Amino acid sequence: MLRFKLWLPLLPMFLLAAALVLSAPAHAKGTKAYPKNTYVLQVNGLACPYCAYGLEKQFAHQSGVIKTDINIVKGVAIVHVRPGTRFSDTQLKQFVYDAGFALRKVVQRPGRGHS
């Protein structure tokens, strides 16, 4: 009985924590919603900030590109483009290759969502 009395004040905190965990949306891997006018690319070879800068610079030279965000840990490049800007898979592959990397997959294209 004494042990129960010691844990009783903590019960609301445990219930709140459990409610928060259970109410959090469950996202499947790779289903993150990205902005509409973006290309989301999985890139092999991103290992350091200097590498990421090289890829950002490559995309900055392309017409219609606003900015590029790189997640080194996930190996993902998010290329923000002006509405109506379109690149073929061949062009994207070449841009990434010219920066010294390999394009693994195009996850999302502007206006079409996940591939």
LUMMAR-692487 format. One line per 3 residues: number of its first residue (from 1); for each residue x, z, y of N, C-alpha, C. Coordinates in pm, 1 decimal, decimal comma, always signed. Layout:
N
NUM = X:Z:Y:X:Z:Y:X:Z:Y  ...
//
This chain:
115
1 = +83,1:+0,0:-118,9:+0,0:+0,0:+0,0:+87,2:+0,0:+124,8  +196,6:+70,7:+120,3:+284,7:+80,0:+236,5:+344,2:-57,1:+269,7  +383,6:-132,4:+167,0:+440,9:-264,2:+191,4:+338,2:-358,1:+256,7
4 = +214,9:-351,7:+212,9:+110,5:-434,4:+270,4:+93,9:-405,1:+418,8  +100,8:-280,0:+456,5:+85,4:-241,2:+597,0:+201,1:-294,3:+681,5  +318,4:-306,9:+621,7:+432,8:-359,5:+696,1:+417,2:-510,4:+720,4
7 = +358,8:-581,9:+627,0:+342,9:-727,4:+639,3:+217,8:-768,3:+715,6  +120,4:-681,7:+726,2:-5,8:-714,3:+791,3:+11,0:-765,3:+934,2  +95,7:-704,8:+1017,2:+112,5:-757,5:+1153,7:+171,6:-899,0:+1156,5
10 = +244,6:-938,8:+1053,2:+305,7:-1071,3:+1048,8:+211,7:-1178,0:+994,7  +100,5:-1138,8:+937,0:+7,8:-1232,8:+876,2:-41,3:-1340,7:+973,4  -81,6:-1307,7:+1095,7:-126,0:-1414,4:+1187,3:-16,1:-1517,8:+1214,9
13 = +107,0:-1473,1:+1223,5:+217,3:-1566,4:+1248,9:+235,5:-1661,3:+1130,2  +227,2:-1610,4:+1008,6:+238,3:-1695,4:+890,4:+122,5:-1794,8:+881,7  +2,9:-1749,4:+913,8:-113,0:-1838,2:+910,6:-100,8:-1948,1:+1015,3
16 = -52,3:-1915,0:+1133,2:-33,2:-2013,5:+1238,7:+72,1:-2117,1:+1197,3  +181,0:-2069,2:+1140,2:+286,4:-2160,7:+1094,6:+233,3:-2254,0:+986,3  +156,6:-2201,0:+894,0:+100,5:-2284,0:+787,2:+2,9:-2386,1:+844,1
19 = -77,3:-2346,0:+941,7:-173,1:-2438,3:+1003,1:-101,0:-2550,4:+1075,5  +7,0:-2519,5:+1143,8:+83,7:-2622,6:+1214,6:+146,9:-2721,3:+1118,0  +201,5:-2671,7:+1010,0:+263,9:-2759,4:+911,2:+160,0:-2849,5:+846,4
22 = +46,8:-2794,9:+811,5:-56,3:-2872,3:+743,5:-127,2:-2971,0:+835,6  -132,2:-2940,5:+966,0:-201,2:-3030,1:+1058,4:-110,8:-3139,6:+1114,1  +20,4:-3129,8:+1092,3:+112,5:-3232,2:+1141,5:+84,4:-3363,2:+1070,4
25 = +85,8:-3474,0:+1145,0:+59,4:-3602,8:+1079,3:+168,5:-3636,1:+979,0  +128,1:-3687,9:+867,7:+223,8:-3728,3:+764,8:+258,1:-3874,5:+787,7  +384,0:-3902,6:+818,8:+428,3:-4039,3:+842,7:+510,2:-4087,5:+724,8
28 = +474,9:-4201,5:+674,3:+555,5:-4262,9:+569,2:+682,6:-4316,2:+632,3  +785,9:-4325,7:+553,6:+913,0:-4375,4:+603,3:+895,7:-4516,3:+660,2  +943,6:-4535,6:+784,6:+940,3:-4667,7:+844,6:+808,3:-4704,8:+910,1
31 = +714,2:-4610,4:+926,4:+586,9:-4645,0:+986,7:+576,2:-4595,2:+1130,2  +686,3:-4562,0:+1190,3:+684,7:-4516,7:+1328,8:+629,1:-4627,7:+1417,1  +546,8:-4589,2:+1514,1:+491,8:-4686,6:+1607,4:+593,2:-4710,1:+1719,3
34 = +630,4:-4834,2:+1737,3:+723,0:-4872,5:+1843,1:+645,2:-4943,9:+1952,3  +699,7:-4950,3:+2073,0:+631,4:-5023,4:+2180,1:+601,2:-5167,5:+2139,9  +498,8:-5222,9:+2200,6:+448,0:-5356,2:+2164,2:+552,8:-5467,0:+2179,4
37 = +621,9:-5471,2:+2290,2:+716,1:-5580,4:+2316,7:+857,8:-5543,4:+2274,4  +874,8:-5517,3:+2145,2:+1007,6:-5482,5:+2093,7:+1035,1:-5551,5:+1961,7  +1161,6:-5576,3:+1940,7:+1211,4:-5612,9:+1808,3:+1276,3:-5487,0:+1753,9
40 = +1244,0:-5449,8:+1632,6:+1305,9:-5335,2:+1567,2:+1386,8:-5392,1:+1451,3  +1517,7:-5371,4:+1457,5:+1609,3:-5432,4:+1362,3:+1686,1:-5326,6:+1285,0  +1695,9:-5343,0:+1154,9:+1784,6:-5259,4:+1074,7:+1917,7:-5333,4:+1067,1
43 = +2023,5:-5263,1:+1107,0:+2154,9:-5325,5:+1119,5:+2256,7:-5250,1:+1035,9  +2334,7:-5322,1:+957,0:+2443,2:-5262,3:+879,5:+2570,2:-5258,4:+963,3  +2643,6:-5147,5:+954,2:+2774,5:-5138,7:+1016,9:+2781,7:-5057,2:+1144,1
46 = +2670,2:-5004,2:+1192,8:+2674,4:-4921,6:+1313,4:+2732,7:-4785,4:+1278,2  +2850,7:-4755,0:+1332,7:+2917,7:-4631,4:+1293,4:+2952,8:-4540,1:+1410,7  +2955,9:-4594,6:+1532,2:+3000,7:-4513,5:+1645,5:+2935,1:-4564,1:+1774,1
49 = +2941,3:-4484,3:+1880,3:+2884,3:-4527,8:+2008,1:+2947,3:-4656,4:+2061,7  +3075,2:-4675,6:+2035,7:+3141,2:-4797,7:+2081,5:+3080,9:-4919,5:+2011,3  +3050,4:-4905,3:+1882,6:+2984,2:-5012,6:+1807,1:+2847,6:-5042,7:+1868,2
52 = +2774,7:-4937,1:+1895,5:+2640,7:-4953,1:+1952,2:+2647,8:-5024,6:+2086,7  +2747,9:-4992,3:+2166,7:+2763,1:-5056,8:+2296,4:+2785,8:-5206,7:+2280,2  +2863,4:-5245,8:+2182,0:+2888,0:-5387,9:+2157,2:+2760,2:-5462,9:+2124,9
55 = +2672,2:-5401,4:+2046,2:+2545,0:-5464,0:+2011,7:+2452,8:-5468,8:+2133,7  +2449,5:-5360,1:+2210,9:+2369,4:-5357,4:+2333,4:+2413,7:-5468,3:+2428,2  +2543,0:-5483,3:+2443,3:+2597,9:-5584,4:+2532,6:+2560,0:-5725,0:+2486,0
58 = +2563,6:-5748,3:+2355,5:+2526,8:-5879,0:+2300,7:+2382,0:-5913,4:+2335,7  +2292,0:-5818,2:+2319,3:+2151,6:-5844,4:+2350,5:+2127,4:-5852,1:+2500,9  +2206,0:-5781,8:+2580,4:+2189,8:-5785,6:+2726,1:+2213,8:-5925,2:+2782,1
61 = +2292,4:-6005,7:+2712,5:+2321,6:-6142,5:+2757,0:+2210,2:-6241,3:+2722,7  +2110,5:-6197,5:+2647,8:+2003,7:-6288,0:+2605,6:+1889,1:-6284,9:+2706,3  +1837,7:-6401,1:+2738,6:+1727,9:-6413,6:+2833,5:+1603,6:-6342,7:+2780,0
64 = +1540,6:-6262,9:+2864,8:+1416,8:-6194,1:+2828,4:+1435,6:-6053,6:+2776,4  +1560,2:-6012,6:+2750,3:+1585,2:-5877,7:+2700,1:+1592,0:-5780,4:+2817,5  +1514,0:-5674,8:+2810,7:+1511,8:-5572,8:+2915,6:+1618,6:-5467,5:+2888,7
67 = +1618,5:-5414,0:+2766,4:+1718,2:-5313,3:+2726,7:+1719,7:-5302,9:+2575,1  +1823,3:-5239,2:+2523,8:+1836,7:-5217,4:+2380,1:+1870,1:-5070,9:+2355,9  +1794,4:-5008,8:+2268,4:+1821,1:-4871,3:+2226,2:+1874,8:-4876,5:+2084,4
70 = +1978,9:-4797,3:+2058,1:+2041,0:-4796,3:+1926,1:+2034,4:-4655,1:+1868,5  +1993,3:-4644,6:+1742,5:+2000,7:-4519,0:+1668,9:+2108,1:-4538,5:+1561,9  +2225,6:-4483,8:+1588,5:+2340,1:-4502,4:+1499,2:+2313,1:-4441,3:+1362,1
73 = +2253,5:-4323,8:+1360,5:+2229,4:-4252,7:+1234,6:+2138,7:-4333,8:+1142,0  +2033,8:-4393,1:+1197,9:+1939,2:-4469,5:+1117,1:+1978,2:-4616,2:+1103,3  +2075,0:-4659,9:+1183,1:+2115,4:-4800,5:+1178,0:+2006,9:-4892,6:+1230,7
76 = +1941,1:-4849,2:+1338,9:+1828,7:-4923,6:+1394,3:+1857,1:-4961,6:+1539,1  +1826,1:-5086,8:+1572,3:+1833,4:-5135,1:+1710,1:+1692,0:-5169,2:+1755,0  +1652,9:-5116,5:+1870,0:+1521,4:-5144,7:+1926,4:+1545,5:-5226,7:+2052,9
79 = +1508,3:-5353,9:+2046,1:+1533,9:-5447,0:+2155,3:+1403,7:-5466,8:+2232,9  +1400,7:-5417,9:+2356,4:+1283,4:-5429,2:+2443,1:+1291,1:-5562,8:+2516,1  +1184,4:-5641,6:+2506,4:+1183,2:-5774,5:+2568,0:+1064,3:-5789,8:+2662,5
82 = +1076,8:-5886,6:+2753,4:+965,0:-5919,7:+2841,6:+854,1:-5984,6:+2758,8  +728,0:-5966,8:+2800,2:+618,5:-6031,8:+2728,0:+643,3:-6182,5:+2717,3  +617,2:-6236,9:+2600,6:+635,6:-6379,0:+2577,2:+773,4:-6417,5:+2526,6
85 = +869,0:-6324,1:+2530,3:+1003,5:-6353,2:+2479,8:+1000,3:-6351,4:+2327,8  +1050,4:-6457,6:+2267,1:+1051,2:-6467,4:+2121,4:+1187,9:-6514,7:+2073,1  +1234,5:-6454,9:+1965,4:+1357,3:-6496,8:+1898,4:+1324,4:-6524,0:+1752,8
88 = +1385,4:-6625,1:+1696,9:+1367,4:-6652,7:+1554,0:+1456,5:-6556,9:+1474,4  +1429,2:-6547,7:+1344,8:+1514,7:-6464,8:+1259,1:+1658,6:-6515,1:+1262,0  +1674,5:-6646,4:+1268,1:+1808,2:-6705,6:+1272,9:+1881,3:-6662,6:+1400,4
91 = +1810,9:-6664,0:+1514,1:+1872,5:-6620,8:+1639,6:+1910,8:-6473,1:+1633,3  +1819,7:-6389,1:+1585,0:+1847,7:-6245,6:+1576,5:+1968,5:-6219,9:+1487,0  +1972,0:-6288,9:+1374,0:+2084,0:-6273,8:+1280,7:+2215,1:-6312,6:+1348,9
94 = +2212,9:-6420,5:+1426,3:+2333,4:-6466,1:+1494,3:+2376,5:-6368,1:+1604,1  +2281,5:-6315,5:+1681,5:+2314,4:-6218,0:+1786,3:+2384,8:-6096,7:+1725,2  +2327,8:-6046,7:+1616,1:+2383,9:-5928,9:+1549,2:+2520,6:-5963,0:+1490,5
97 = +2532,5:-6077,8:+1428,3:+2659,7:-6122,6:+1369,1:+2767,8:-6137,6:+1476,6  +2730,5:-6196,7:+1590,5:+2827,0:-6215,4:+1700,2:+2877,9:-6083,0:+1755,7  +2798,8:-5977,2:+1739,2:+2841,9:-5844,2:+1783,0:+2924,1:-5773,7:+1674,9
100 = +2936,6:-5837,2:+1556,7:+3019,3:-5781,4:+1450,9:+2945,7:-5704,7:+1342,8  +2814,3:-5728,1:+1332,2:+2733,7:-5653,8:+1236,1:+2651,3:-5748,4:+1150,4  +2579,9:-5692,3:+1054,5:+2492,6:-5770,7:+967,5:+2348,7:-5724,6:+985,8
103 = +2259,2:-5818,8:+1009,4:+2117,1:-5788,1:+1020,1:+2061,4:-5769,4:+879,1  +2010,2:-5650,8:+852,8:+1953,0:-5621,3:+721,6:+1806,6:-5661,4:+714,5  +1730,7:-5627,8:+821,8:+1586,8:-5653,8:+818,1:+1529,7:-5648,4:+958,9
106 = +1431,0:-5734,7:+985,0:+1352,5:-5726,2:+1107,9:+1229,1:-5644,1:+1072,4  +1221,2:-5523,6:+1126,6:+1112,8:-5431,5:+1093,0:+988,0:-5463,8:+1173,5  +1007,5:-5503,2:+1299,4:+893,4:-5532,2:+1387,8:+930,7:-5643,7:+1483,5
109 = +831,1:-5725,4:+1515,4:+843,8:-5831,7:+1615,4:+740,6:-5806,7:+1724,9  +764,9:-5852,6:+1847,0:+666,1:-5832,9:+1954,2:+530,2:-5890,5:+1916,6  +427,0:-5810,6:+1940,4:+290,8:-5856,8:+1920,0:+246,8:-5867,8:+1775,3
112 = +336,1:-5857,1:+1680,7:+297,4:-5871,2:+1539,6:+309,7:-5740,7:+1461,7  +373,0:-5642,5:+1520,5:+389,2:-5515,3:+1450,3:+488,1:-5522,0:+1338,0  +468,0:-5438,1:+1239,2:+562,6:-5426,4:+1128,0:+561,0:-5551,0:+1042,6
115 = +680,4:-5588,2:+994,1:+694,3:-5704,9:+906,7:+672,3:-5666,2:+762,1
//
